Amino acid sequence: MIRIVTISLLVLIASCSRTIERVPEPNGLIPKDKMVTVVKDMMILESHIQANYGQVGMYYKVMQRSGDSLLATFNLDRKTYEASIDYYGSRQDEMQEIYTESLEKMNEELGKLESE
């Protein structure tokens, strides 16, 4: 689940290089629109866990269990999620769109919460 941060850094670093080796489309690729929602929820989960668990060892264990549980709500497993992250991460424009749309959705949800 820490892969989100890792992939973000990978995309940033890779944007400085001339080419990125594209990962072939995996079986069971998560569709882009669903991936936006999954990434958004994973980012919210990770933020919550970071705020509540100071120790890296504890944070990692809680994030794994909670991330697996979150993925199960989408009928996904970690292997499918990681393969999809790797696929989209090797396509900078698509990954950027996924993160941008995820952030937009979080902002919309925050606006709704603030107006209530």
C-alpha positions in Angstrom: 0.0 0.0 0.0 3.0 2.1 0.4 3.2 1.5 -3.4 1.1 4.6 -4.0 3.9 6.8 -2.6 6.5 4.7 -4.3 4.7 4.9 -7.7 4.2 8.7 -7.3 8.0 9.1 -6.8 8.6 6.7 -9.7 6.4 8.8 -12.0 8.2 11.9 -10.8 11.7 10.5 -11.3 10.7 8.8 -14.6 9.4 12.1 -15.9 13.0 13.3 -16.0 14.0 10.4 -18.2 13.5 10.2 -21.9 11.6 6.9 -22.0 9.8 4.6 -19.6 9.6 0.9 -20.2 5.9 0.3 -20.6 4.4 -2.6 -18.7 2.1 -4.8 -20.7 -1.6 -4.7 -19.9 -2.2 -7.3 -17.1 -5.1 -9.7 -16.9 -7.8 -8.1 -14.9 -6.6 -4.5 -15.3 -8.7 -2.2 -13.2 -10.6 0.2 -15.5 -9.4 3.7 -15.3 -12.6 5.2 -13.8 -12.7 2.5 -11.1 -8.9 3.0 -10.5 -9.6 6.7 -9.8 -12.0 5.7 -6.9 -9.7 3.0 -5.6 -6.7 5.4 -5.5 -8.8 8.1 -3.9 -9.9 5.8 -1.1 -6.5 4.4 -0.7 -5.0 7.9 -0.3 -7.6 8.8 2.3 -6.9 5.5 4.2 -3.2 6.1 4.1 -3.6 9.7 5.4 -5.7 8.5 8.3 -3.2 5.7 9.2 -0.3 8.1 9.0 -2.0 10.5 11.3 -2.8 7.8 13.9 0.3 5.5 13.8 3.7 7.1 14.4 5.8 4.0 14.3 6.7 2.8 10.8 6.6 -0.9 11.7 3.0 -0.5 13.1 2.0 1.8 10.3 3.1 -0.7 7.6 1.2 -3.6 9.2 -2.0 -1.6 9.7 -1.8 -0.2 6.1 -1.4 -3.7 4.7 -4.4 -5.1 6.5 -6.6 -2.0 6.0 -5.6 -1.8 2.4 -6.5 -5.4 1.7 -9.8 -4.8 3.4 -10.5 -1.7 1.3 -9.6 -3.5 -1.9 -12.0 -6.3 -0.9 -14.8 -3.8 -0.8 -14.1 -3.3 -4.6 -13.9 -7.0 -5.2 -10.1 -6.6 -5.8 -7.0 -8.2 -4.4 -3.6 -6.8 -3.8 -2.0 -8.6 -6.8 -4.6 -7.1 -9.2 -4.2 -3.6 -7.7 -0.4 -3.7 -7.8 -0.4 -5.0 -11.4 -2.8 -2.1 -12.4 -0.6 0.5 -10.5 2.4 -0.8 -12.3 0.6 -0.7 -15.7 -0.7 2.9 -15.2 2.6 4.0 -13.6 4.4 3.1 -16.8 2.0 5.5 -18.7 2.7 8.9 -17.2 -0.2 10.7 -18.7 -2.7 8.1 -17.6 -1.3 8.0 -14.1 -1.3 11.8 -13.8 -5.0 11.8 -14.9 -5.8 9.2 -12.3 -4.2 11.2 -9.5 -5.7 14.4 -10.7 -9.2 13.0 -10.9 -8.7 11.3 -7.4 -7.8 14.7 -5.9 -10.7 16.4 -7.6 -13.1 13.8 -6.1 -11.6 14.3 -2.7 -12.0 18.0 -3.0 -15.6 17.6 -4.0 -16.3 15.3 -1.0 -14.6 17.8 1.3 -16.7 20.6 -0.1 -19.9 18.6 0.6 -18.8 17.8 4.1 -17.9 21.5 4.8 -21.3 22.6 3.5 -23.2 20.3 5.8 
